Amino acid sequence: MAGPAAIGIGLASGAGNHYPAALSRPTERSAKSLQWRLECLGHSLIEGLAALLPRRLVFHLGARLGGLAWHFMPQRRRIVMRNLRILFAGEKNLAEIRRLARQTFRRSGANLLSAARTARLAPHQLGEVIHIENLGLLEDAIAKGKGVVLLLAHMGNWEILSRIIHLFPPGSKCGAFYRPLNNPLLDARVLARRQADGTRMFSKRDPFHQVTGFLRDGGIVGILADQRVGMQGEVVSFFGRLTRASPLPSLLVRRAKSEVLALSLRAVEPGKWQAVFMPVEKPHTTPHCMVALENAMKAGPADVFWLQERWKVYAGIHVSFHQWLDGATAPGRKPHRAILWHIGAPPDWRLPEDWRHPDLSYEVAIAPEFDTADWLGDEMRLFVPVIARDPSVGELRRHLRAREFNQALPVDFILAPAPTAALIEAAKREAIPLIHLP
């Protein structure tokens, strides 16, 4: 089964004692080596202490820590709110989303600390903390003899995923993609642990045919499929929002003729989780894989690790919004929002055509004396900000926050031909990307 490597912690590559090229001076190497060793010591202490405590207590302690993080991590708090607003736009009001966001922080803390405890459980103890449903789906898929691609998400106690191979049908071969940790000492430790549980680890450096060969031999390969992938992904709809997703699961299936299943993992009581296998509609295209992943995540939205911005827009000075959604000719159910901050722009400035897209609507901030330009389209709504002539960062923040929450969907970015230092700082503090487009 796929390991949590693929799920957020990123598994180790066994990098040994190699130092990054940038650490050229002995003092830098020594400082970094000390940092790595301290991190390993901290990791060992947390795992050791968690292993001594009852599972319910560890879960509750983690939830308390997550609750504290809600108050001390404002940027992450905004990211979680943004993700949940996109997810539940039109379904939940802002107060309900805020309550779920706080619950998400608590559940993330509970799952993360519980992962330190379950990492040291003996194989025969795993059945006490995780219950598997629809195992027959996996058995049927394995019986077809072409392997199984397993779609995973950042949710639940993902550390346990690499270990539930012990609860699978006897003889199951499991593998997972992983990302090396920055700390090579911890990297080697975590990788060795995954392999000791019988999971074959694949990195992006491994030849593609090794993975397809593993599948053709009847193996199960887990892939973290909900993470953002930048410009390399395929344009799809994910919870109604156009974005890019990894085509790797679909590509593996086509090459190896494998089956595909999704896996949902959520806490059902303190220190205990439920893993549910779910089918994927055929043909196993990337859009169909993402629908199955949606279903898995909807089963326990509070268990999803929303602290990373899933719907980040990879557009900027060198990549237009049109290029970001290349291939999408119609809007999604939850289109993108942007503020075009025209105040201070040269009189002859015009919005480039490649920054227009059917999935993108603009709210254009203009100065009172501005004469509506002929380039403003139907998808643009003008407004005159009620702010001072030379507004402070605080005043701009209050204005941006008001625009941010005047609709169900959040603002995805600010486009500014001539941003001031105050606007740049205000956007940064409100966690709204600002794109300077001269």
WOUR-V725106 format. One record per residue. SS is DSSP state (helix for helix, strand for strand, loop for the rest). PHI is phi in degrees with one decimal (none if undefined). PSI is psi in degrees with one decimal (NA if undefined). Layout:
<<SS	PHI	PSI> <SS	PHI	PSI>>
This chain:
<<loop	none	154.9> <loop	-66.9	140.3> <loop	-91.1	163.8> <helix	-66.5	-9.2> <helix	-47.6	-50.1> <helix	-66.9	-10.7> <helix	-109.5	45.5> <loop	113.0	-39.9> <loop	-77.1	-35.4> <loop	78.3	115.2> <loop	-81.1	164.2> <loop	-79.4	152.9> <loop	-103.3	-2.9> <loop	71.3	42.5> <loop	-72.0	-9.1> <loop	68.0	-141.4> <loop	-105.6	27.7> <loop	-69.3	136.6> <loop	-102.6	144.8> <loop	-59.0	149.3> <loop	-58.1	-31.6> <loop	-66.9	-23.0> <loop	-86.0	69.4> <loop	-85.2	-29.2> <loop	-88.4	145.3> <helix	-55.8	-39.8> <helix	-64.1	-37.5> <helix	-66.9	-42.1> <helix	-63.7	-40.5> <helix	-66.0	-42.5> <helix	-65.4	-41.9> <helix	-67.4	-40.4> <helix	-61.1	-41.0> <helix	-64.3	-42.3> <helix	-60.4	-44.5> <helix	-61.6	-43.0> <helix	-67.1	-38.4> <helix	-65.7	-38.5> <helix	-63.3	-42.1> <helix	-62.9	-40.9> <helix	-63.7	-44.1> <helix	-61.0	-41.1> <helix	-61.4	-43.7> <helix	-66.5	-40.5> <helix	-65.0	-44.1> <helix	-63.1	-45.6> <helix	-63.5	-41.9> <helix	-64.8	-43.4> <helix	-67.5	-42.5> <helix	-63.2	-34.7> <helix	-67.8	-23.1> <helix	-84.1	-14.9> <loop	-101.4	154.1> <loop	-62.3	150.9> <helix	-61.5	-38.9> <helix	-66.0	-38.9> <helix	-66.7	-43.6> <helix	-59.6	-43.4> <helix	-61.3	-45.9> <helix	-67.4	-37.8> <helix	-62.9	-43.1> <helix	-62.0	-39.8> <helix	-63.6	-38.9> <helix	-63.3	-43.0> <helix	-63.9	-40.7> <helix	-63.4	-37.1> <helix	-64.0	-37.7> <helix	-67.1	-39.0> <helix	-60.5	-32.4> <helix	-55.3	-38.1> <helix	-81.6	-27.4> <helix	-107.2	4.1> <loop	-127.1	71.4> <helix	-62.2	-36.2> <helix	-67.1	-43.9> <helix	-65.7	-35.5> <helix	-60.3	-41.6> <helix	-67.0	-37.0> <helix	-64.6	-44.1> <helix	-62.2	-44.8> <helix	-60.1	-43.2> <helix	-61.5	-47.0> <helix	-59.6	-45.2> <helix	-71.6	-30.4> <helix	-66.6	-38.1> <helix	-68.1	-44.4> <helix	-60.3	-44.4> <loop	-110.5	21.8> <loop	-58.3	125.3> <loop	85.0	-5.8> <loop	-111.9	-38.1> <loop	-126.1	148.1> <loop	-83.8	175.0> <helix	-63.5	-38.2> <helix	-64.2	-41.1> <helix	-65.7	-38.9> <helix	-67.4	-39.3> <helix	-63.6	-41.6> <helix	-62.8	-41.2> <helix	-66.8	-35.4> <helix	-63.3	-42.6> <helix	-65.4	-39.2> <helix	-64.0	-35.5> <helix	-63.3	-42.1> <helix	-60.7	-45.7> <helix	-64.2	-43.8> <helix	-68.6	-37.3> <helix	-62.1	-43.0> <helix	-62.7	-41.2> <helix	-64.3	-44.2> <helix	-66.8	-41.0> <helix	-66.4	-45.0> <helix	-70.2	-35.8> <helix	-64.0	-31.2> <helix	-61.4	-34.3> <helix	-65.3	-31.2> <helix	-78.7	-46.2> <helix	-70.1	-18.5> <loop	-62.8	-25.3> <loop	-105.9	5.2> <loop	-68.3	144.9> <loop	-71.0	151.4> <helix	-53.3	-37.0> <helix	-72.9	-11.5> <helix	-90.9	-10.6> <helix	-63.3	-35.0> <helix	-63.1	-16.9> <helix	-79.4	-19.9> <loop	-117.5	-8.2> <strand	-141.1	135.1> <strand	-118.3	131.6> <strand	-104.0	131.3> <strand	-113.7	151.9> <loop	61.1	35.0> <helix	-62.2	-23.5> <helix	-61.6	-31.2> <helix	-61.0	-43.2> <helix	-66.4	-42.5> <helix	-61.8	-41.7> <helix	-65.3	-39.7> <helix	-67.7	-41.1> <helix	-64.1	-37.4> <helix	-62.2	-21.6> <loop	-75.7	-11.8> <loop	79.2	7.9> <loop	-112.5	10.6> <loop	86.1	170.9> <strand	-137.0	127.7> <strand	-93.4	126.0> <strand	-110.5	118.7> <strand	-84.3	122.6> <strand	-117.8	158.7> <loop	-130.0	160.3> <loop	-70.2	88.4> <strand	-156.1	151.4> <loop	66.7	-161.5> <loop	-83.9	82.3> <helix	-67.9	-19.8> <helix	-59.2	-29.2> <helix	-77.3	-14.1> <helix	-64.0	-37.4> <helix	-72.2	-8.7> <loop	-105.1	-16.1> <helix	-77.0	6.0> <helix	-55.6	-30.1> <helix	-68.1	-15.4> <helix	-104.4	1.6> <loop	-84.5	169.3> <loop	-54.7	140.1> <loop	-53.3	138.7> <loop	88.8	-0.7> <loop	-64.4	138.2> <loop	-109.0	125.0> <strand	-121.6	145.2> <strand	-142.6	166.5> <strand	-155.8	150.0> <strand	-82.2	146.5> <loop	-141.4	159.4> <loop	-117.4	128.1> <loop	-60.1	143.1> <loop	-76.0	155.5> <loop	-69.3	-27.8> <loop	-90.6	107.2> <helix	-65.3	-27.4> <helix	-70.6	-47.5> <helix	-68.0	-33.4> <helix	-57.5	-49.8> <helix	-65.2	-37.4> <helix	-64.1	-47.9> <helix	-67.4	-40.8> <helix	-62.1	-43.2> <helix	-62.1	-37.2> <helix	-65.6	-43.6> <helix	-60.7	-45.3> <helix	-68.1	-32.7> <helix	-63.8	-29.3> <loop	-81.6	-1.3> <loop	96.5	9.8> <strand	-91.9	128.9> <strand	-83.4	125.4> <strand	-101.4	132.8> <strand	-116.4	138.1> <loop	-110.9	170.0> <loop	-67.3	-14.6> <loop	-83.2	-14.9> <loop	-71.8	141.8> <loop	-57.5	140.6> <helix	-59.2	-35.0> <helix	-66.7	-22.3> <helix	-66.1	-39.9> <helix	-70.4	-46.7> <helix	-64.7	-34.8> <helix	-65.2	-39.0> <helix	-61.7	-40.3> <helix	-67.5	-45.3> <helix	-61.9	-24.9> <loop	-84.1	9.4> <loop	93.3	12.9> <loop	-77.2	162.6> <strand	-111.5	123.3> <strand	-118.9	120.1> <strand	-90.6	137.5> <strand	-132.1	126.8> <strand	-70.4	109.7> <loop	-107.7	-3.0> <loop	-97.7	-5.0> <loop	-77.2	155.3> <loop	-74.9	149.9> <loop	-129.5	8.4> <helix	70.5	-150.1> <helix	-76.0	-11.2> <helix	-80.2	-11.7> <loop	-83.3	177.0> <strand	-97.3	136.4> <strand	-71.8	120.9> <strand	-141.9	171.0> <strand	-96.8	129.5> <strand	-129.3	110.9> <loop	55.6	36.1> <loop	85.6	-4.3> <strand	-108.4	127.4> <strand	-68.1	133.4> <strand	-158.3	-169.9> <strand	-116.9	140.5> <strand	-132.9	157.6> <loop	-68.4	129.7> <loop	-84.9	2.3> <helix	-57.5	-47.0> <helix	-57.1	-47.3> <helix	-64.7	-38.6> <helix	-64.5	-43.0> <helix	-62.7	-41.1> <helix	-62.8	-43.2> <helix	-65.8	-39.4> <helix	-71.9	-41.8> <helix	-99.9	-4.1> <loop	59.1	36.0> <loop	-85.2	171.1> <strand	-90.9	163.1> <strand	-133.3	136.2> <strand	-135.9	153.8> <strand	-106.1	155.4> <strand	-129.1	126.7> <strand	-104.9	138.8> <strand	-135.4	117.0> <strand	-142.2	154.6> <strand	-77.1	131.7> <strand	-108.0	-17.9> <strand	-162.9	164.0> <loop	-54.1	118.3> <loop	79.6	15.4> <strand	-140.7	138.6> <strand	-128.3	158.1> <strand	-119.9	124.9> <strand	-106.9	126.5> <strand	-125.0	122.4> <strand	-80.6	139.0> <strand	-131.5	144.6> <strand	-76.0	162.1> <loop	-122.5	130.5> <loop	-64.8	143.5> <loop	-93.9	151.1> <loop	-68.2	153.3> <loop	-81.7	64.8> <loop	-80.3	168.2> <helix	-60.5	-44.2> <helix	-57.7	-40.8> <helix	-68.5	-35.1> <helix	-63.5	-39.9> <helix	-69.6	-34.1> <helix	-63.4	-43.2> <helix	-63.5	-38.7> <helix	-66.4	-38.4> <helix	-55.8	-47.5> <helix	-60.9	-38.9> <helix	-65.5	-41.9> <helix	-74.5	-33.6> <helix	-64.4	-25.0> <loop	-65.6	-21.4> <loop	-157.0	69.1> <helix	-60.1	-31.4> <helix	-70.8	-20.4> <helix	-85.9	-9.3> <strand	-76.5	138.8> <loop	-82.8	89.2> <loop	-89.1	9.7> <loop	-77.1	-3.0> <loop	-109.7	138.5> <loop	-71.4	107.5> <loop	-76.2	-37.8> <loop	-100.9	39.3> <loop	-62.9	138.5> <loop	-95.5	117.0> <loop	-90.8	65.0> <loop	-126.5	152.9> <loop	-174.1	-156.6> <loop	-61.9	-30.4> <loop	-103.0	-12.4> <loop	-130.8	115.4> <loop	-77.0	164.7> <helix	-62.8	-35.3> <helix	-62.9	-39.4> <helix	-68.6	-35.7> <helix	-60.6	-40.4> <loop	-106.8	38.1> <loop	-53.6	128.8> <loop	99.2	-17.0> <loop	-92.1	116.6> <loop	-107.9	-1.5> <loop	-136.1	153.0> <loop	-72.7	155.0> <loop	-80.8	177.7> <loop	-67.8	-23.4> <loop	-126.1	79.4> <loop	-64.2	164.1> <strand	-79.3	149.7> <strand	-117.5	143.4> <strand	-143.5	149.3> <strand	-102.0	123.4> <strand	-96.7	104.8> <strand	-88.2	90.0> <loop	-82.1	-12.6> <loop	-61.3	128.1> <loop	89.3	-4.5> <loop	-72.2	151.2> <loop	-59.0	148.1> <loop	-57.1	-30.5> <loop	-94.7	9.8> <loop	-69.6	138.1> <loop	-130.8	145.9> <loop	-72.4	121.3> <loop	-59.8	146.7> <helix	-62.0	-31.7> <helix	-77.7	3.2> <helix	-104.2	9.4> <loop	-103.3	140.7> <loop	-159.8	143.9> <loop	-61.5	-18.8> <loop	-92.6	3.5> <strand	-124.5	126.1> <strand	-116.2	140.9> <strand	-108.9	142.8> <strand	-112.1	115.5> <strand	-98.4	117.2> <strand	-87.6	120.5> <loop	-123.0	159.1> <loop	-79.1	153.8> <loop	-56.0	-32.9> <loop	-86.5	1.0> <loop	-73.1	134.3> <loop	-93.9	121.7> <loop	-48.8	125.2> <loop	-84.0	156.3> <loop	-74.4	-10.9> <loop	-87.2	-5.7> <loop	-69.8	127.4> <loop	-96.9	176.4> <loop	-65.3	-24.9> <loop	-81.5	3.1> <strand	-109.0	137.0> <strand	-118.2	123.0> <strand	-81.4	146.1> <strand	-151.9	151.1> <loop	-107.6	109.2> <loop	-62.8	134.8> <loop	-88.9	83.4> <loop	-137.6	165.0> <loop	-67.6	165.5> <loop	-65.2	-35.1> <loop	-125.7	76.7> <loop	-69.4	151.2> <loop	-81.1	170.4> <helix	-61.2	-42.8> <helix	-62.5	-41.0> <helix	-66.3	-41.2> <helix	-65.9	-37.5> <helix	-61.8	-44.2> <helix	-62.7	-38.0> <helix	-68.1	-46.0> <helix	-63.4	-38.1> <helix	-64.5	-37.7> <helix	-64.9	-41.4> <helix	-68.4	-37.0> <helix	-58.5	-38.7> <loop	-107.7	16.6> <loop	-86.8	-0.4> <loop	-139.3	166.5> <loop	-66.0	-41.1> <loop	-85.1	146.0> <loop	-76.8	166.4> <loop	-78.1	128.8> <loop	-84.5	-34.8> <strand	-166.2	165.8> <strand	-112.6	130.6> <strand	-106.9	120.9> <strand	-133.9	117.9> <loop	-67.7	-31.7> <loop	-143.1	69.1> <loop	-70.9	140.5> <loop	-85.0	165.5> <helix	-61.4	-35.5> <helix	-66.6	-40.2> <helix	-66.9	-41.0> <helix	-60.7	-44.6> <helix	-68.1	-40.7> <helix	-62.9	-43.5> <helix	-63.6	-39.6> <helix	-61.9	-45.3> <helix	-69.6	-27.1> <loop	-90.0	3.7> <loop	58.2	36.9> <loop	-109.9	116.4> <strand	-56.3	137.0> <strand	-116.1	128.7> <strand	-112.4	119.5> <strand	-88.2	109.5> <loop	-117.0	91.7> <loop	-58.9	NA>>
